[in-house]
């Protein structure tokens, strides 16, 4: 269960019909705030890990499509040059090379793949 990672939900302050003491209420609120804060940090970390480059990748793909539509021949030549440059830089382990695409169909498939989860 996911809540086990947080030590479970705190038990409601027992009161059996009585009002809850300020100390019990404060302890309960602190535990809930701690769980909420931890969960928000985890969500932010996941978003940063998987979504950090999304705007950059989408802008790059839009530029490819726009360039192709404006001048298909010139754009194909540019894509070929980019592909050759990426192959030459592979030995330097450049992470940006993983995002170099080689033709308009690949660009469109890549855009479709990335926006299906957005």
Rosetta silent file (secondary structure, phi, psi, omega in degrees, C-alpha in Angstrom):
SEQUENCE: XXXXXXXXXXXXXXXXXXXXXXXXXXXXXXXXXXXXXXXXXXXXXXXXXXXXXXXXXXXXXXXXXXXXXXXXXXXXXXXXXXXXXXXXXXXXXXXXXXXXXXXXXXXXXXXXXXXXXX
SCORE:     score description
SCORE:     0.000 S_00000001
   1 L     0.000  138.595 -175.815    0.000    0.000    0.000 S_00000001
   2 H   -63.390  -34.782 -177.913    1.322    3.433   -0.918 S_00000001
   3 H   -68.341  -19.373  178.224    0.502    4.964    2.472 S_00000001
   4 H   -62.286  -30.786  178.108    2.817    2.477    4.188 S_00000001
   5 H   -62.924  -25.570 -179.213    5.761    4.466    2.815 S_00000001
   6 H   -98.623    4.669 -177.164    4.604    7.390    4.920 S_00000001
   7 L    84.452   16.611  179.791    3.958    5.327    8.002 S_00000001
   8 L    77.742  169.657  174.817    0.251    5.186    7.237 S_00000001
   9 L   -73.532  142.588  178.082   -2.356    7.793    7.940 S_00000001
  10 L   -68.666  147.914  178.223   -2.302    9.068   11.484 S_00000001
  11 L   -69.021  143.921  175.639   -5.112    7.854   13.688 S_00000001
  12 L   -63.951  141.104  178.583   -7.831   10.332   14.353 S_00000001
  13 L   -58.545  131.843 -178.778   -7.527   11.789   17.815 S_00000001
  14 L   -75.882  140.917 -179.278   -9.704    9.768   20.148 S_00000001
  15 L  -148.092  -16.906 -178.733  -12.366   11.711   21.831 S_00000001
  16 L    38.038   52.603  176.967  -15.399    9.470   22.284 S_00000001
  17 L    92.966  -15.134  178.746  -17.715   12.420   21.924 S_00000001
  18 L   -86.902  165.333  174.281  -15.429   14.878   23.714 S_00000001
  19 L   -73.904  153.638 -178.554  -13.587   17.680   22.052 S_00000001
  20 L   -83.481  139.566  179.446  -10.047   16.974   20.944 S_00000001
  21 L   -69.660  152.871  178.861   -7.258   18.518   22.957 S_00000001
  22 H   -58.460  -34.326 -179.412   -5.136   21.146   21.217 S_00000001
  23 H   -67.671  -42.917  178.462   -2.066   18.906   21.565 S_00000001
  24 H   -64.325  -42.909  179.618   -3.781   15.950   19.851 S_00000001
  25 H   -62.816  -44.920 -179.646   -5.072   18.177   17.090 S_00000001
  26 H   -62.245  -43.431  178.774   -1.648   19.753   16.559 S_00000001
  27 H   -62.526  -43.390  178.631    0.078   16.344   16.380 S_00000001
  28 H   -62.089  -47.109 -179.428   -2.492   15.105   13.870 S_00000001
  29 H   -63.968  -38.694  178.531   -2.154   18.231   11.703 S_00000001
  30 H   -63.864  -42.921  179.148    1.655   18.050   11.787 S_00000001
  31 H   -64.129  -43.881  179.217    1.641   14.408   10.630 S_00000001
  32 H   -64.549  -40.878  178.571   -0.819   15.165    7.812 S_00000001
  33 H   -64.387  -38.847  178.317    1.236   18.201    6.730 S_00000001
  34 H   -63.649  -44.844  178.476    4.384   16.063    6.745 S_00000001
  35 H   -62.334  -45.191 -178.937    2.750   13.409    4.553 S_00000001
  36 H   -61.419  -45.636 -179.194    1.407   16.062    2.173 S_00000001
  37 H   -61.996  -45.433  179.403    4.804   17.776    1.888 S_00000001
  38 H   -61.057  -43.209 -179.884    6.613   14.493    1.204 S_00000001
  39 H   -64.527  -41.315  178.617    4.047   13.513   -1.433 S_00000001
  40 H   -63.500  -38.316  176.943    4.313   16.903   -3.149 S_00000001
  41 H   -64.123  -42.282  178.251    8.104   16.559   -3.295 S_00000001
  42 H   -63.156  -43.460  179.119    7.777   13.108   -4.864 S_00000001
  43 H   -62.043  -43.955  179.642    5.314   14.402   -7.458 S_00000001
  44 H   -62.739  -41.485  178.961    7.622   17.314   -8.304 S_00000001
  45 H   -62.684  -41.858  178.675   10.619   14.981   -8.680 S_00000001
  46 H   -64.351  -44.063  179.854    8.698   12.714  -11.052 S_00000001
  47 H   -63.316  -42.459  178.756    7.536   15.672  -13.110 S_00000001
  48 H   -64.263  -40.003 -178.149   11.047   17.091  -13.328 S_00000001
  49 H   -66.208  -43.212 -172.675   12.491   13.729  -14.316 S_00000001
  50 H  -100.444  -15.741 -175.007    9.996   12.949  -17.050 S_00000001
  51 H  -117.465   -1.167 -172.702    8.794   16.345  -18.217 S_00000001
  52 L   -58.540  -40.999 -175.954   11.858   18.573  -17.982 S_00000001
  53 L   -95.773    1.887 -176.095   12.744   18.455  -21.658 S_00000001
  54 H   -57.583  -50.513  179.452    9.191   18.290  -23.028 S_00000001
  55 H   -60.490  -40.756  179.367    8.894   21.980  -24.015 S_00000001
  56 H   -62.821  -45.387 -179.303   12.349   21.913  -25.587 S_00000001
  57 H   -65.384  -42.642 -179.557   11.588   18.735  -27.542 S_00000001
  58 H   -64.858  -41.059  177.146    8.209   19.993  -28.730 S_00000001
  59 H   -62.874  -40.164  178.547    9.673   23.309  -29.907 S_00000001
  60 H   -62.925  -43.246  179.872   12.391   21.444  -31.758 S_00000001
  61 H   -66.516  -38.523  177.719    9.808   19.200  -33.465 S_00000001
  62 H   -62.823  -41.746  177.046    7.658   22.206  -34.388 S_00000001
  63 H   -61.097  -39.671  178.447   10.705   23.842  -35.994 S_00000001
  64 H   -62.885  -46.648 -178.858   11.334   20.661  -37.992 S_00000001
  65 H   -65.070  -45.424  179.940    7.758   20.521  -39.266 S_00000001
  66 H   -61.574  -45.589  178.615    7.678   24.245  -40.038 S_00000001
  67 H   -62.499  -39.537  178.737   11.017   24.080  -41.848 S_00000001
  68 H   -64.649  -42.569 -178.972    9.892   21.071  -43.837 S_00000001
  69 H   -68.537  -33.035 -179.796    6.664   22.759  -44.905 S_00000001
  70 H   -73.263  -40.771 -178.130    8.476   25.952  -45.928 S_00000001
  71 L  -155.911   87.919 -174.448   11.154   24.236  -48.029 S_00000001
  72 H   -57.174  -43.581 -176.922   11.110   20.407  -48.061 S_00000001
  73 H   -63.993  -51.614 -179.287   14.290   19.906  -50.100 S_00000001
  74 H   -61.912  -39.489 -178.519   16.458   22.245  -48.067 S_00000001
  75 H   -67.000  -37.729  176.499   15.040   20.910  -44.819 S_00000001
  76 H   -62.214  -40.044  178.520   15.815   17.285  -45.762 S_00000001
  77 H   -64.424  -40.310  178.128   19.400   18.295  -46.454 S_00000001
  78 H   -64.015  -42.169  178.106   19.596   20.031  -43.072 S_00000001
  79 H   -61.993  -40.526  177.950   18.204   16.945  -41.330 S_00000001
  80 H   -63.253  -41.587  178.114   20.808   14.773  -43.053 S_00000001
  81 H   -63.658  -41.405  177.887   23.562   17.115  -41.909 S_00000001
  82 H   -62.121  -40.952 -179.926   22.191   17.032  -38.360 S_00000001
  83 H   -64.611  -42.824  178.380   22.121   13.233  -38.447 S_00000001
  84 H   -63.949  -41.889  179.100   25.734   13.059  -39.641 S_00000001
  85 H   -63.985  -39.106  179.590   26.830   15.529  -36.964 S_00000001
  86 H   -64.831  -40.330  178.677   25.008   13.505  -34.314 S_00000001
  87 H   -64.215  -38.275  179.168   26.736   10.305  -35.404 S_00000001
  88 H   -68.096  -31.930 -178.237   30.115   12.025  -35.193 S_00000001
  89 H   -87.607   -6.093 -178.984   29.331   13.304  -31.693 S_00000001
  90 H   -58.093  -33.123 -178.836   28.062    9.942  -30.404 S_00000001
  91 H   -67.549  -20.937  178.923   31.514    9.084  -29.217 S_00000001
  92 H   -90.203    4.266  177.892   31.414   12.112  -26.907 S_00000001
  93 L    57.299   42.446  177.972   28.205   10.776  -25.253 S_00000001
  94 L   -75.614  118.512 -176.658   26.233   13.944  -25.957 S_00000001
  95 H   -66.135  -27.005 -179.706   22.725   13.371  -24.511 S_00000001
  96 H   -64.799  -21.127 -179.352   21.121   15.789  -27.005 S_00000001
  97 H   -64.016  -26.221  179.950   21.903   13.341  -29.797 S_00000001
  98 H   -65.930  -18.519 -176.801   19.140   11.067  -28.611 S_00000001
  99 H  -102.907    6.138  176.977   16.662   13.728  -29.657 S_00000001
 100 L   -80.059  125.833  179.978   17.940   14.238  -33.220 S_00000001
 101 L  -109.019  157.387 -169.814   15.370   13.025  -35.701 S_00000001
 102 L  -110.239  -18.086  177.923   16.063   12.203  -39.304 S_00000001
 103 L  -152.816  168.745 -173.770   12.882   12.753  -41.332 S_00000001
 104 H   -63.766  -36.027  179.030    9.455   14.365  -41.202 S_00000001
 105 H   -64.438  -43.601  177.949    7.629   11.080  -40.554 S_00000001
 106 H   -62.516  -39.657  177.922    9.849   10.401  -37.567 S_00000001
 107 H   -60.460  -48.219 -178.429    9.217   13.960  -36.340 S_00000001
 108 H   -65.276  -40.211  177.340    5.448   13.523  -36.565 S_00000001
 109 H   -64.459  -39.099  179.674    5.524   10.122  -34.863 S_00000001
 110 H   -65.696  -43.243  177.491    7.703   11.560  -32.115 S_00000001
 111 H   -61.736  -46.112  179.690    5.327   14.488  -31.572 S_00000001
 112 H   -58.373  -44.522 -179.256    2.353   12.118  -31.463 S_00000001
 113 H   -60.909  -45.450 -174.771    4.117    9.913  -28.919 S_00000001
 114 H   -75.024  -29.667 -178.038    5.035   12.788  -26.620 S_00000001
 115 H   -88.070   -9.743  178.842    1.694   14.588  -26.667 S_00000001
 116 L   -65.150  -27.863 -179.380   -0.413   11.481  -25.996 S_00000001
 117 L   -93.759   -8.337 -175.963    0.491   11.703  -22.299 S_00000001
 118 L   -82.957    0.000    0.000    0.142   15.466  -21.997 S_00000001
